[in-house]
C-alpha cells in the first residue's frame, strides 16, 4: 500500500507541475516553435519516453522548420547557430546550470550537478588536480596495465575458432572496469563486489538507466522526493532503482575504506580520487562528506562507461570499415613501435602522431559525447545570443550533435573521414569540436579519456589483427541516441582478434 500511495503522490505532483507550467512565458512568444511545446513539457516527454530517446533528433527537425532559434518548452529555447554555442557555454559565462536538467543525475553532491557557478568553481578546484594532464600521466602505468590485460583477453577468448566478440559491449565492459580503478583504493575489492552481484554489470547500464529518462522529465521537487526515498521505496525498486541502491552500498564500502586508511600509508602513485580530497581537508579545509566522495566517484564512473567506450567503438569501427584508413594508421604506429617485443609507447609519444590523433578525433566527433543539451539559465540579466536579446531566467541550450553533424562545418558529416582534421583549415573546424564541452564547466575527465583512447586504439591496431564477421555491418548506418546515457543504435559489430607476430 505504501508503494501505491507514493506512486499516486508522484503522479499528482507531475500533473500539478504540468498545469502550473501550462501558463508559459509571454516574453518568449516571439520565438517560433511547436504549439504544444510552448504550453507543456509533456511535449518533450513524449519524444524522450514514448519515442524512446528521439528528443534531440526531433530538435534537429524543428530547426529545419522554424529556423536557428526554436522554442522547445514553456521556458526553453534551443539554438542551432554554431556561434551560439560559445555564447552559452564559453569561459566567462555567468549562466547557471538548469536545475531540471542536472539535479536527477546521480544525486546532488558532485561537481557536475552543482547549479551555482561560484560553488561549482570552488568544488571543481578541489577535484580538478586529480584529473589534470600531469596527474593522469603520472598514473599512466595503471592504464597501460589494464590495456595489456584487455588485449590479452581479446586474443585468448576471441581468436580464430572461438566465438566472436561484440565490439561495443566489450569496450563498454573494459572501460567500465578501468574507470573505477581510477577512483577507488582497492580495485581487487571492487572486482570482488562486482562478481558477488553487489555492483551492477556495466553492460546493463544503458537499459537499466532508461527509468531515469522518466525521472529526468519530472519537476525538481519531485526528483528531490525520489532521491530521498532511493534507499527504501519499493516503487523505485520496481522501476530499476534497486540496482543503483546496491551499487551505492558497494561503493560506500570502498569509500569507507579510503576514509579509514591513514593517508601516510598511501603511495603517491597509488592515490585514488578520495586521497587528494582528504589531503586538502588537512590544509585548513573541512573534510569532505562521505556522500560527496561517493557522488563524485559515481559521477566519474558513469561518465567513463558512456562517452569514452562509445568514442573508442566508433573509432575502431570507422578504421576497420576503410582499408586505406586502417593501413595508414597501422603504418604510423609501426614507425614508432617497430618491435612488439620492445617497450610500448606511452601517451606522450602517441599524442604526437597526427594520423592516430585524427582517427580518434573523428571517432569522438561521430560519437557526439553527451547527447542531451546541457541546458543553462540566462542571467543575471538579459543576454544577447545569436544577435537576439534573451530574457533572464530563460533556459537555453544546444545539443553537441547540432555542431558535430553540421554539413556546413563538416562536409558529409556522417562519413568517417580523419583527413578532415589534417587539412589546412583544421583549426577553423576545431572550435566546433565540443564533445568535452567548453568553458568553466567542461568535462574534468578530458585527459583521462584521451589517454584511454590513445592507449587502447594504438594497442588494438598495432598488436592485433581484427577480423569482422560482416563487412556489411561495418558499412551500415548508425546513430547515437539519448537514453539518459548515450546509446549506440545500429547493427552490432562482431570480430575475431588474433595476435600479430610483429
Protein Blocks (a to p, Z undefined) as FASTA:
>chain_A
ZZmmmmmmmmmmmmmmmmmmmnopfklmmpgcdfklmmocklmmmmmmmnnoplmmmmmm
mmmmnojbdcfbfkbccdfbfklmmmmmmghiabdcdfklmmmngpjkbmklpmblmlmm
mmmmmmmmmmgmklmmmmmmmmmmmmmmmmmmmmmmmcghiacddfklmmmmmmmmmmmm
mmpmblmlmmmmmmnopaccfklmmmmmmmmmmmmmpcfklmmmmmmmmmmmmklmmnop
mmmmmmmmmmmmmmmmmmmpcfklpcfklccfklmmmmmmmnopacddfklmmmmmmmmm
mmmmmmmmmmmmmmmmmmmmpmklmmmmmmmmmmmmmblkbccddfklmmmpmklmmmmm
mmmmmnnpaabdcdddedfbdcdeehiacdehiacdddfklmmmmmklmghklbccfklm
mcmklmmmmmmmcknogajkbcfklmmmmmmmmmmmmmmmmmpccddfblklmmpccddd
dehiacdddddddddddddfZZ
